[in-house]
Amino acid sequence: MASIYSCKECGTNLNLNTSHLYPATVYFSAGNKGTLSFAMIDNTKFRLEKEDKIRPFFETLDYWGIQRKRTKINCNNCGALLGYIYDDGPPAVDTPGQFHFGPSQVIPRYPRYRLKTKALRISTET
């Protein structure tokens, strides 16, 4: 039994494959509460939008903000926000890491497509 994932706003089938779904037990640094994480998506069904924000945060005179770069995943049909792309997927190269301390953010990683469950309509195929 495969699941069919569609946009909750317009009902468009998003062509997401359950074989590309990460198990719920996999830990990610950005978290996974209330979301489903996919290793791959069909880019023809989504519109990707880069976002670069600086949030004011005054801790000292020299430190004045937190910069956040991320990519939004929007439905290509209606434009509803479905989730975000994070760069905390599995390592893209098989190396022991910087200074042989294990994988770190220095090692390039595959993208993780994190879709909000409240933005999806999930049904089962019979």
MMTF fields as JSON, N, C-alpha, C and O atoms, coordinates in Angstrom:
{
  "mmtfVersion": "1.0.0",
  "mmtfProducer": "UNKNOWN",
  "numBonds": 503,
  "numAtoms": 504,
  "numGroups": 126,
  "numChains": 1,
  "numModels": 1,
  "chainsPerModel": [1],
  "groupsPerChain": [126],
  "chainIdList": ["A"],
  "bondAtomList": [4, 2, 8, 6, 12, 10, 16, 14, 20, 18, 24, 22, 28, 26, 32, 30, 36, 34, 40, 38, 44, 42, 48, 46, 52, 50, 56, 54, 60, 58, 64, 62, 68, 66, 72, 70, 76, 74, 80, 78, 84, 82, 88, 86, 92, 90, 96, 94, 100, 98, 104, 102, 108, 106, 112, 110, 116, 114, 120, 118, 124, 122, 128, 126, 132, 130, 136, 134, 140, 138, 144, 142, 148, 146, 152, 150, 156, 154, 160, 158, 164, 162, 168, 166, 172, 170, 176, 174, 180, 178, 184, 182, 188, 186, 192, 190, 196, 194, 200, 198, 204, 202, 208, 206, 212, 210, 216, 214, 220, 218, 224, 222, 228, 226, 232, 230, 236, 234, 240, 238, 244, 242, 248, 246, 252, 250, 256, 254, 260, 258, 264, 262, 268, 266, 272, 270, 276, 274, 280, 278, 284, 282, 288, 286, 292, 290, 296, 294, 300, 298, 304, 302, 308, 306, 312, 310, 316, 314, 320, 318, 324, 322, 328, 326, 332, 330, 336, 334, 340, 338, 344, 342, 348, 346, 352, 350, 356, 354, 360, 358, 364, 362, 368, 366, 372, 370, 376, 374, 380, 378, 384, 382, 388, 386, 392, 390, 396, 394, 400, 398, 404, 402, 408, 406, 412, 410, 416, 414, 420, 418, 424, 422, 428, 426, 432, 430, 436, 434, 440, 438, 444, 442, 448, 446, 452, 450, 456, 454, 460, 458, 464, 462, 468, 466, 472, 470, 476, 474, 480, 478, 484, 482, 488, 486, 492, 490, 496, 494, 500, 498],
  "bondOrderList": [1, 1, 1, 1, 1, 1, 1, 1, 1, 1, 1, 1, 1, 1, 1, 1, 1, 1, 1, 1, 1, 1, 1, 1, 1, 1, 1, 1, 1, 1, 1, 1, 1, 1, 1, 1, 1, 1, 1, 1, 1, 1, 1, 1, 1, 1, 1, 1, 1, 1, 1, 1, 1, 1, 1, 1, 1, 1, 1, 1, 1, 1, 1, 1, 1, 1, 1, 1, 1, 1, 1, 1, 1, 1, 1, 1, 1, 1, 1, 1, 1, 1, 1, 1, 1, 1, 1, 1, 1, 1, 1, 1, 1, 1, 1, 1, 1, 1, 1, 1, 1, 1, 1, 1, 1, 1, 1, 1, 1, 1, 1, 1, 1, 1, 1, 1, 1, 1, 1, 1, 1, 1, 1, 1, 1],
  "groupList": [{"groupName": "MET", "atomNameList": ["N", "CA", "C", "O"], "elementList": ["N", "C", "C", "O"], "formalChargeList": [0, 0, 0, 0], "bondAtomList": [1, 0, 2, 1, 3, 2], "bondOrderList": [1, 1, 2], "singleLetterCode": "M", "chemCompType": "L-PEPTIDE LINKING"}, {"groupName": "ALA", "atomNameList": ["N", "CA", "C", "O"], "elementList": ["N", "C", "C", "O"], "formalChargeList": [0, 0, 0, 0], "bondAtomList": [1, 0, 2, 1, 3, 2], "bondOrderList": [1, 1, 2], "singleLetterCode": "A", "chemCompType": "L-PEPTIDE LINKING"}, {"groupName": "SER", "atomNameList": ["N", "CA", "C", "O"], "elementList": ["N", "C", "C", "O"], "formalChargeList": [0, 0, 0, 0], "bondAtomList": [1, 0, 2, 1, 3, 2], "bondOrderList": [1, 1, 2], "singleLetterCode": "S", "chemCompType": "L-PEPTIDE LINKING"}, {"groupName": "ILE", "atomNameList": ["N", "CA", "C", "O"], "elementList": ["N", "C", "C", "O"], "formalChargeList": [0, 0, 0, 0], "bondAtomList": [1, 0, 2, 1, 3, 2], "bondOrderList": [1, 1, 2], "singleLetterCode": "I", "chemCompType": "L-PEPTIDE LINKING"}, {"groupName": "TYR", "atomNameList": ["N", "CA", "C", "O"], "elementList": ["N", "C", "C", "O"], "formalChargeList": [0, 0, 0, 0], "bondAtomList": [1, 0, 2, 1, 3, 2], "bondOrderList": [1, 1, 2], "singleLetterCode": "Y", "chemCompType": "L-PEPTIDE LINKING"}, {"groupName": "CYS", "atomNameList": ["N", "CA", "C", "O"], "elementList": ["N", "C", "C", "O"], "formalChargeList": [0, 0, 0, 0], "bondAtomList": [1, 0, 2, 1, 3, 2], "bondOrderList": [1, 1, 2], "singleLetterCode": "C", "chemCompType": "L-PEPTIDE LINKING"}, {"groupName": "LYS", "atomNameList": ["N", "CA", "C", "O"], "elementList": ["N", "C", "C", "O"], "formalChargeList": [0, 0, 0, 0], "bondAtomList": [1, 0, 2, 1, 3, 2], "bondOrderList": [1, 1, 2], "singleLetterCode": "K", "chemCompType": "L-PEPTIDE LINKING"}, {"groupName": "GLU", "atomNameList": ["N", "CA", "C", "O"], "elementList": ["N", "C", "C", "O"], "formalChargeList": [0, 0, 0, 0], "bondAtomList": [1, 0, 2, 1, 3, 2], "bondOrderList": [1, 1, 2], "singleLetterCode": "E", "chemCompType": "L-PEPTIDE LINKING"}, {"groupName": "GLY", "atomNameList": ["N", "CA", "C", "O"], "elementList": ["N", "C", "C", "O"], "formalChargeList": [0, 0, 0, 0], "bondAtomList": [1, 0, 2, 1, 3, 2], "bondOrderList": [1, 1, 2], "singleLetterCode": "G", "chemCompType": "PEPTIDE LINKING"}, {"groupName": "THR", "atomNameList": ["N", "CA", "C", "O"], "elementList": ["N", "C", "C", "O"], "formalChargeList": [0, 0, 0, 0], "bondAtomList": [1, 0, 2, 1, 3, 2], "bondOrderList": [1, 1, 2], "singleLetterCode": "T", "chemCompType": "L-PEPTIDE LINKING"}, {"groupName": "ASN", "atomNameList": ["N", "CA", "C", "O"], "elementList": ["N", "C", "C", "O"], "formalChargeList": [0, 0, 0, 0], "bondAtomList": [1, 0, 2, 1, 3, 2], "bondOrderList": [1, 1, 2], "singleLetterCode": "N", "chemCompType": "L-PEPTIDE LINKING"}, {"groupName": "LEU", "atomNameList": ["N", "CA", "C", "O"], "elementList": ["N", "C", "C", "O"], "formalChargeList": [0, 0, 0, 0], "bondAtomList": [1, 0, 2, 1, 3, 2], "bondOrderList": [1, 1, 2], "singleLetterCode": "L", "chemCompType": "L-PEPTIDE LINKING"}, {"groupName": "HIS", "atomNameList": ["N", "CA", "C", "O"], "elementList": ["N", "C", "C", "O"], "formalChargeList": [0, 0, 0, 0], "bondAtomList": [1, 0, 2, 1, 3, 2], "bondOrderList": [1, 1, 2], "singleLetterCode": "H", "chemCompType": "L-PEPTIDE LINKING"}, {"groupName": "PRO", "atomNameList": ["N", "CA", "C", "O"], "elementList": ["N", "C", "C", "O"], "formalChargeList": [0, 0, 0, 0], "bondAtomList": [1, 0, 2, 1, 3, 2], "bondOrderList": [1, 1, 2], "singleLetterCode": "P", "chemCompType": "L-PEPTIDE LINKING"}, {"groupName": "VAL", "atomNameList": ["N", "CA", "C", "O"], "elementList": ["N", "C", "C", "O"], "formalChargeList": [0, 0, 0, 0], "bondAtomList": [1, 0, 2, 1, 3, 2], "bondOrderList": [1, 1, 2], "singleLetterCode": "V", "chemCompType": "L-PEPTIDE LINKING"}, {"groupName": "PHE", "atomNameList": ["N", "CA", "C", "O"], "elementList": ["N", "C", "C", "O"], "formalChargeList": [0, 0, 0, 0], "bondAtomList": [1, 0, 2, 1, 3, 2], "bondOrderList": [1, 1, 2], "singleLetterCode": "F", "chemCompType": "L-PEPTIDE LINKING"}, {"groupName": "ASP", "atomNameList": ["N", "CA", "C", "O"], "elementList": ["N", "C", "C", "O"], "formalChargeList": [0, 0, 0, 0], "bondAtomList": [1, 0, 2, 1, 3, 2], "bondOrderList": [1, 1, 2], "singleLetterCode": "D", "chemCompType": "L-PEPTIDE LINKING"}, {"groupName": "ARG", "atomNameList": ["N", "CA", "C", "O"], "elementList": ["N", "C", "C", "O"], "formalChargeList": [0, 0, 0, 0], "bondAtomList": [1, 0, 2, 1, 3, 2], "bondOrderList": [1, 1, 2], "singleLetterCode": "R", "chemCompType": "L-PEPTIDE LINKING"}, {"groupName": "TRP", "atomNameList": ["N", "CA", "C", "O"], "elementList": ["N", "C", "C", "O"], "formalChargeList": [0, 0, 0, 0], "bondAtomList": [1, 0, 2, 1, 3, 2], "bondOrderList": [1, 1, 2], "singleLetterCode": "W", "chemCompType": "L-PEPTIDE LINKING"}, {"groupName": "GLN", "atomNameList": ["N", "CA", "C", "O"], "elementList": ["N", "C", "C", "O"], "formalChargeList": [0, 0, 0, 0], "bondAtomList": [1, 0, 2, 1, 3, 2], "bondOrderList": [1, 1, 2], "singleLetterCode": "Q", "chemCompType": "L-PEPTIDE LINKING"}],
  "groupTypeList": [0, 1, 2, 3, 4, 2, 5, 6, 7, 5, 8, 9, 10, 11, 10, 11, 10, 9, 2, 12, 11, 4, 13, 1, 9, 14, 4, 15, 2, 1, 8, 10, 6, 8, 9, 11, 2, 15, 1, 0, 3, 16, 10, 9, 6, 15, 17, 11, 7, 6, 7, 16, 6, 3, 17, 13, 15, 15, 7, 9, 11, 16, 4, 18, 8, 3, 19, 17, 6, 17, 9, 6, 3, 10, 5, 10, 10, 5, 8, 1, 11, 11, 8, 4, 3, 4, 16, 16, 8, 13, 13, 1, 14, 16, 9, 13, 8, 19, 15, 12, 15, 8, 13, 2, 19, 14, 3, 13, 17, 4, 13, 17, 4, 17, 11, 6, 9, 6, 1, 11, 17, 3, 2, 9, 7, 9],
  "groupIdList": [1, 2, 3, 4, 5, 6, 7, 8, 9, 10, 11, 12, 13, 14, 15, 16, 17, 18, 19, 20, 21, 22, 23, 24, 25, 26, 27, 28, 29, 30, 31, 32, 33, 34, 35, 36, 37, 38, 39, 40, 41, 42, 43, 44, 45, 46, 47, 48, 49, 50, 51, 52, 53, 54, 55, 56, 57, 58, 59, 60, 61, 62, 63, 64, 65, 66, 67, 68, 69, 70, 71, 72, 73, 74, 75, 76, 77, 78, 79, 80, 81, 82, 83, 84, 85, 86, 87, 88, 89, 90, 91, 92, 93, 94, 95, 96, 97, 98, 99, 100, 101, 102, 103, 104, 105, 106, 107, 108, 109, 110, 111, 112, 113, 114, 115, 116, 117, 118, 119, 120, 121, 122, 123, 124, 125, 126],
  "secStructList": [7, 7, 3, 3, 3, 3, 3, 6, 6, 6, 7, 7, 5, 7, 7, 7, 7, 4, 4, 4, 5, 7, 7, 6, 6, 7, 7, 7, 6, 6, 7, 7, 6, 6, 3, 3, 3, 3, 1, 7, 7, 7, 4, 4, 4, 3, 3, 3, 3, 3, 3, 3, 3, 3, 3, 3, 7, 7, 1, 1, 1, 1, 7, 7, 3, 3, 3, 3, 3, 3, 3, 3, 3, 3, 3, 6, 6, 6, 7, 7, 3, 3, 3, 3, 3, 3, 1, 7, 1, 1, 5, 1, 1, 7, 7, 7, 7, 4, 4, 4, 1, 7, 7, 7, 6, 6, 1, 7, 5, 7, 7, 3, 3, 3, 3, 3, 4, 4, 4, 3, 3, 3, 3, 3, 7, 7],
  "xCoordList": [0.829, 0.0, 0.87, 1.631, 0.759, 1.531, 0.656, -0.566, 1.298, 0.582, 0.626, 1.603, -0.442, -0.51, -0.483, -1.313, 0.474, 0.627, 0.149, 0.633, -0.804, -1.305, -1.36, -1.34, -1.43, -1.504, -2.865, -3.892, -2.868, -4.124, -4.973, -6.199, -4.333, -5.057, -5.783, -6.975, -5.065, -5.661, -5.891, -6.577, -5.339, -5.553, -4.664, -4.882, -3.666, -2.763, -1.905, -1.344, -1.8, -0.925, 0.521, 0.924, 1.298, 2.669, 3.693, 4.885, 3.252, 4.115, 5.297, 6.419, 5.05, 6.08, 6.096, 5.047, 7.277, 7.436, 7.786, 8.706, 7.069, 7.328, 8.683, 9.206, 9.261, 10.596, 11.677, 12.769, 11.397, 12.347, 12.112, 12.762, 11.192, 10.851, 11.833, 12.084, 12.389, 13.273, 12.429, 11.309, 12.933, 12.186, 12.024, 12.859, 10.963, 10.686, 11.723, 11.828, 12.488, 13.489, 14.814, 15.678, 14.99, 16.24, 16.301, 15.348, 17.44, 17.608, 18.217, 19.165, 17.672, 18.233, 18.45, 17.685, 19.505, 19.825, 18.742, 18.562, 18.018, 16.952, 15.637, 14.642, 15.62, 14.416, 13.509, 13.755, 12.452, 11.503, 10.097, 9.298, 9.779, 8.463, 7.396, 7.525, 6.347, 5.248, 5.579, 4.9, 6.624, 7.035, 7.366, 7.573, 7.409, 7.896, 9.119, 9.094, 10.187, 11.42, 11.649, 11.624, 11.873, 12.117, 13.534, 14.077, 14.137, 15.472, 15.404, 16.344, 14.293, 14.135, 12.681, 11.762, 12.495, 11.149, 11.109, 12.151, 9.907, 9.715, 9.673, 8.694, 10.724, 10.831, 9.772, 9.564, 9.094, 8.062, 6.791, 5.962, 6.619, 5.419, 5.58, 4.612, 6.814, 7.102, 7.767, 8.42, 7.588, 8.29, 9.213, 8.745, 10.504, 11.488, 11.822, 12.07, 11.828, 12.05, 13.105, 12.916, 14.207, 15.28, 14.854, 14.197, 15.251, 14.913, 16.179, 16.896, 16.443, 17.612, 17.135, 16.794, 17.108, 16.609, 17.673, 18.509, 17.624, 18.443, 17.488, 16.757, 17.495, 16.635, 17.454, 18.535, 16.961, 17.703, 17.789, 16.8, 18.986, 19.22, 20.402, 21.549, 20.134, 21.169, 21.704, 21.118, 22.824, 23.459, 24.613, 24.747, 25.43, 26.53, 26.54, 25.72, 27.457, 27.568, 28.037, 27.664, 28.862, 29.401, 28.472, 28.54, 27.624, 26.751, 25.337, 24.749, 24.774, 23.492, 22.432, 21.351, 22.707, 21.662, 21.981, 23.13, 20.949, 21.07, 20.658, 19.543, 21.56, 21.237, 20.71, 21.297, 19.602, 19.011, 18.813, 18.076, 19.483, 19.31, 18.615, 19.063, 17.527, 16.834, 16.052, 15.933, 15.528, 14.751, 13.351, 13.185, 12.346, 10.953, 10.511, 10.94, 9.645, 9.031, 7.558, 6.805, 7.149, 5.768, 5.118, 5.8, 3.819, 3.059, 3.123, 2.913, 3.41, 3.526, 2.166, 2.09, 1.097, -0.244, -0.852, -1.308, -0.864, -1.547, -0.594, -1.013, 0.666, 1.643, 1.656, 2.32, 0.936, 0.905, 2.26, 2.941, 2.649, 3.91, 3.765, 2.895, 4.62, 4.562, 5.688, 5.525, 6.829, 7.944, 9.208, 9.16, 10.35, 11.65, 12.677, 12.502, 13.758, 14.887, 15.972, 16.335, 16.489, 17.586, 18.792, 18.652, 19.973, 21.204, 21.801, 23.021, 20.941, 21.441, 21.142, 20.98, 21.068, 20.857, 22.119, 23.061, 22.158, 23.346, 24.553, 24.375, 25.771, 26.97, 27.037, 26.716, 27.456, 27.549, 28.845, 28.941, 29.824, 31.106, 31.419, 30.991, 32.165, 32.506, 33.907, 34.886, 33.987, 35.268, 35.114, 33.999, 36.221, 36.124, 35.832, 35.636, 35.797, 35.495, 36.745, 37.871, 36.51, 37.621, 38.388, 37.789, 39.674, 40.571, 40.215, 40.577, 39.509, 39.12, 38.273, 38.371, 37.431, 36.529, 35.111, 34.205, 34.898, 33.567, 32.906, 33.441, 31.738, 31.054, 30.711, 30.344, 30.835, 30.48, 29.82, 29.631, 29.473, 28.857, 29.845, 29.441, 31.147, 32.146, 31.996, 32.259, 31.578, 31.38, 30.096, 29.058, 30.158, 28.922, 27.876, 28.194, 26.639, 25.553, 24.458, 24.288, 23.724, 22.59, 21.459, 21.354, 20.62, 19.492, 18.43, 18.28, 17.7, 16.563, 15.338, 15.309, 14.339, 13.115, 12.123, 11.569, 11.906, 11.084, 9.727, 9.616, 8.688, 7.347, 6.473, 6.516, 5.68, 4.799, 3.614, 2.978, 3.32, 2.186, 0.862, -0.091, 0.775, -0.48, -0.737, -1.845, 0.269, 0.098, -0.18, -0.428, -0.141, -0.34, -1.644, -2.1, -2.236, -3.36, -2.811, -2.402, -2.804, -2.206, -3.329, -4.162, -3.336, -4.321, -3.597, -2.483, -4.225, -3.599, -4.186, -5.377, -3.314, -3.711, -4.154, -3.449, -5.29, -5.772, -5.6, -5.958],
  "yCoordList": [-1.186, 0.0, 1.245, 1.479, 2.029, 3.256, 4.439, 4.408, 5.458, 6.676, 7.669, 7.736, 8.435, 9.505, 10.817, 11.053, 11.671, 12.962, 14.04, 14.138, 14.845, 15.932, 17.213, 17.176, 18.343, 19.651, 19.777, 19.456, 20.24, 20.382, 21.534, 21.5, 22.552, 23.724, 23.438, 23.72, 22.876, 22.707, 21.253, 20.991, 20.303, 18.891, 18.304, 17.164, 19.042, 18.55, 17.41, 17.51, 16.321, 15.212, 15.687, 16.165, 15.556, 16.068, 15.049, 15.352, 13.848, 12.813, 12.492, 12.313, 12.419, 12.072, 10.556, 9.93, 9.981, 8.538, 8.139, 8.708, 7.171, 6.746, 6.062, 5.964, 5.586, 4.97, 6.014, 5.661, 7.282, 8.37, 9.028, 10.021, 8.486, 9.039, 8.535, 7.334, 9.468, 9.074, 8.469, 8.927, 7.447, 6.911, 7.966, 8.861, 7.868, 8.854, 8.812, 9.765, 7.74, 7.601, 8.28, 8.396, 8.731, 9.377, 10.764, 11.537, 11.078, 12.374, 13.372, 13.048, 14.578, 15.673, 16.854, 17.064, 17.637, 18.768, 19.838, 20.568, 19.952, 20.943, 20.413, 21.137, 19.168, 18.588, 17.98, 18.109, 17.312, 16.726, 16.637, 15.82, 17.453, 17.413, 17.974, 19.087, 17.188, 17.633, 17.717, 18.415, 17.009, 17.065, 15.671, 14.736, 15.557, 14.366, 14.774, 15.796, 13.994, 14.33, 13.376, 12.157, 13.942, 13.16, 13.406, 14.5, 12.365, 12.489, 13.108, 13.779, 12.886, 13.407, 13.846, 13.301, 14.843, 15.266, 15.458, 15.559, 15.507, 15.785, 17.307, 17.945, 17.886, 19.343, 19.981, 21.192, 19.201, 19.777, 20.097, 20.873, 19.517, 19.734, 20.864, 21.26, 21.381, 22.371, 23.597, 23.532, 24.722, 25.958, 26.259, 26.389, 26.369, 26.608, 28.091, 28.716, 28.652, 30.091, 30.307, 29.901, 30.943, 31.21, 32.33, 33.291, 32.176, 33.161, 33.483, 32.579, 34.76, 35.207, 36.279, 37.387, 35.959, 36.883, 37.155, 36.304, 38.349, 38.687, 39.12, 40.099, 38.401, 38.735, 39.501, 39.053, 40.642, 41.4, 40.64, 40.103, 40.612, 39.948, 40.668, 40.446, 41.513, 42.362, 41.735, 41.875, 41.046, 40.434, 41.317, 41.567, 41.777, 42.692, 43.784, 43.772, 44.709, 45.761, 45.233, 45.773, 44.171, 43.63, 42.609, 42.41, 41.975, 40.929, 41.472, 41.811, 41.563, 42.238, 41.464, 41.999, 40.232, 39.532, 38.088, 37.656, 37.35, 35.964, 35.892, 36.272, 35.404, 35.286, 33.879, 32.887, 33.813, 32.522, 32.441, 33.234, 31.468, 31.209, 29.866, 28.87, 29.84, 28.588, 28.706, 29.789, 27.59, 27.554, 27.057, 25.993, 27.825, 27.442, 26.478, 26.587, 25.533, 24.633, 25.026, 24.863, 25.546, 25.955, 25.04, 24.49, 24.881, 24.123, 24.884, 26.096, 24.18, 24.82, 25.261, 26.175, 24.626, 24.94, 26.153, 27.085, 26.15, 27.221, 28.146, 29.207, 27.761, 28.601, 28.462, 29.248, 27.477, 27.285, 26.818, 26.036, 27.3, 26.894, 25.467, 25.192, 24.571, 23.166, 22.784, 21.86, 23.47, 23.125, 23.859, 24.895, 23.298, 23.92, 22.863, 21.68, 23.306, 22.431, 22.708, 23.862, 21.656, 21.77, 21.021, 20.095, 21.419, 20.773, 19.861, 19.778, 19.184, 18.297, 16.825, 16.019, 16.483, 15.1, 14.278, 14.732, 13.078, 12.233, 12.845, 13.606, 12.532, 13.084, 12.71, 11.581, 13.657, 13.43, 12.729, 12.162, 12.759, 12.088, 11.156, 11.381, 10.114, 9.133, 9.431, 8.809, 10.399, 10.758, 10.735, 10.836, 10.603, 10.572, 11.924, 12.0, 12.985, 14.298, 15.109, 14.634, 16.342, 17.243, 16.774, 16.533, 16.642, 16.19, 14.79, 14.423, 14.0, 12.625, 12.541, 11.57, 13.565, 13.572, 13.146, 13.27, 12.659, 12.26, 13.328, 14.426, 13.006, 13.951, 15.255, 15.254, 16.342, 17.653, 18.461, 17.96, 19.69, 20.546, 20.952, 21.498, 20.694, 21.015, 20.074, 20.47, 18.844, 17.865, 18.206, 18.432, 18.247, 18.536, 17.453, 16.265, 17.875, 16.946, 17.048, 18.08, 15.951, 15.939, 16.774, 16.883, 17.361, 18.131, 17.218, 16.064, 17.76, 17.056, 17.926, 19.085, 17.374, 18.101, 17.836, 16.742, 18.838, 18.707, 19.353, 20.577, 18.513, 18.995, 18.917, 17.936, 19.96, 20.014, 19.071, 19.077, 18.269, 17.344, 18.085, 17.592, 19.265, 20.021, 20.676, 21.151, 20.707, 21.269, 20.189, 20.497, 18.91, 17.79, 17.069, 17.013, 16.52, 15.599, 14.222, 13.98, 13.326, 12.01, 10.977, 10.866, 10.238, 9.173, 7.911, 7.983, 6.763, 5.499, 4.991, 5.135, 4.396, 3.849, 2.407, 1.63, 2.049, 0.674, -0.161, -1.339],
  "zCoordList": [0.0, 0.0, 0.0, 0.939, -1.035, -1.138, -0.746, -0.89, -0.259, 0.12, -1.026, -1.772, -1.158, -2.148, -1.389, -0.51, -1.73, -1.065, -2.031, -3.159, -1.577, -2.402, -1.569, -0.339, -2.269, -1.614, -0.937, -1.534, 0.297, 1.035, 0.492, 0.6, -0.091, -0.596, -1.906, -2.031, -2.888, -4.219, -4.609, -5.596, -3.864, -4.151, -5.225, -5.635, -5.698, -6.725, -6.194, -5.103, -6.963, -6.594, -6.729, -7.79, -5.658, -5.63, -6.099, -6.146, -6.445, -6.998, -6.076, -6.549, -4.774, -3.801, -3.622, -3.472, -3.638, -3.556, -2.128, -1.54, -1.56, -0.178, -0.034, 1.077, -1.139, -1.042, -0.772, -0.327, -1.029, -0.758, 0.598, 0.926, 1.384, 2.696, 3.75, 3.855, 4.532, 5.635, 6.754, 6.981, 7.464, 8.613, 9.7, 9.825, 10.482, 11.535, 12.643, 13.416, 12.741, 13.804, 13.469, 14.338, 12.231, 11.827, 12.453, 12.36, 13.099, 13.754, 12.775, 12.059, 12.745, 11.965, 12.886, 13.828, 12.614, 13.486, 13.432, 14.407, 12.328, 12.228, 12.79, 12.818, 13.233, 13.808, 12.753, 11.554, 13.219, 12.271, 12.849, 12.392, 13.835, 14.462, 13.516, 13.006, 13.292, 12.452, 10.98, 10.227, 10.557, 9.159, 8.645, 9.419, 7.344, 6.666, 5.863, 5.178, 5.937, 5.244, 4.089, 4.259, 2.913, 1.705, 1.216, 1.375, 0.611, 0.04, -1.353, -1.778, -2.072, -3.426, -3.627, -3.015, -4.499, -4.88, -6.394, -7.043, -6.945, -8.361, -8.527, -8.139, -9.098, -9.186, -10.079, -10.001, -10.928, -11.791, -11.009, -11.484, -9.824, -9.02, -7.996, -7.347, -7.853, -6.82, -7.41, -8.451, -6.722, -7.052, -5.867, -4.735, -6.12, -5.059, -5.013, -6.045, -3.799, -3.624, -2.536, -1.389, -2.904, -1.942, -0.996, -1.395, 0.275, 1.297, 2.094, 2.526, 2.282, 3.042, 4.017, 3.602, 5.301, 6.316, 7.36, 7.662, 7.899, 9.058, 10.159, 10.007, 11.249, 12.384, 13.411, 13.792, 13.864, 14.872, 16.188, 16.688, 16.726, 18.003, 18.646, 18.258, 19.61, 20.184, 21.47, 22.544, 21.331, 22.498, 22.989, 24.186, 22.061, 22.379, 21.31, 20.392, 21.435, 20.434, 19.084, 18.043, 19.094, 17.853, 17.193, 15.98, 17.958, 17.434, 17.35, 18.377, 16.141, 16.014, 15.232, 14.988, 14.835, 14.104, 13.803, 13.889, 13.448, 13.041, 11.58, 11.223, 10.737, 9.329, 9.057, 9.489, 8.339, 8.014, 6.51, 5.924, 5.889, 4.47, 4.34, 4.908, 3.596, 3.353, 2.057, 1.483, 1.611, 0.383, 0.701, 1.297, 0.304, 0.522, -0.576, -1.725, -0.201, -1.17, -1.261, -0.3, -2.427, -2.662, -3.692, -4.557, -3.601, -4.596, -5.92, -5.953, -6.994, -8.301, -8.83, -9.651, -8.372, -8.865, -8.16, -8.822, -6.815, -6.075, -5.304, -4.843, -5.159, -4.469, -2.96, -2.283, -2.404, -0.945, -0.442, -1.104, 0.731, 1.343, 1.88, 2.706, 1.404, 1.811, 2.757, 3.553, 2.694, 3.56, 3.154, 2.491, 3.57, 3.335, 2.97, 3.264, 2.321, 2.019, 3.047, 3.275, 3.666, 4.624, 4.091, 3.293, 4.529, 4.059, 5.128, 5.27, 5.874, 6.928, 6.625, 7.541, 5.34, 4.936, 5.116, 5.765, 4.556, 4.696, 3.98, 3.028, 4.416, 3.769, 2.296, 1.928, 1.443, 0.007, -0.377, -1.466, 0.487, 0.234, 1.39, 2.522, 1.09, 2.124, 2.654, 2.24, 3.584, 4.19, 5.704, 6.216, 6.421, 7.882, 8.514, 9.727, 7.73, 8.282, 8.541, 8.392, 8.93, 9.195, 10.419, 11.467, 10.308, 11.38, 11.875, 12.994, 11.056, 11.377, 12.641, 13.391, 12.884, 14.04, 13.668, 14.493, 12.473, 12.056, 11.209, 11.052, 10.662, 9.775, 10.495, 11.67, 9.784, 10.335, 9.228, 8.12, 9.517, 8.514, 7.434, 6.407, 7.645, 6.638, 5.441, 4.306, 5.687, 4.626, 3.874, 4.496, 2.536, 1.796, 2.034, 2.08, 2.182, 2.49, 1.431, 0.782, 1.277, 0.368, 0.966, 2.187, 0.128, 0.663, 1.258, 0.857, 2.218, 2.819, 2.596, 3.009, 1.95, 1.636, 2.762, 2.87, 3.592, 4.795, 4.544, 4.469, 4.413, 4.111, 5.354, 6.097, 5.572, 6.741, 6.549, 5.495, 7.555, 7.448, 7.398, 6.794, 8.021, 7.995, 6.635, 6.384, 5.756, 4.418, 3.383, 2.218, 3.802, 2.884, 3.173, 4.315, 2.125, 2.269, 1.916, 0.781, 2.892, 2.713, 2.622, 3.521, 1.543, 1.363, 0.91, 0.391, 1.105, 0.735, -0.576, -0.851, -1.368, -2.649, -2.441, -1.797, -2.968, -2.792, -4.036, -4.043]
}
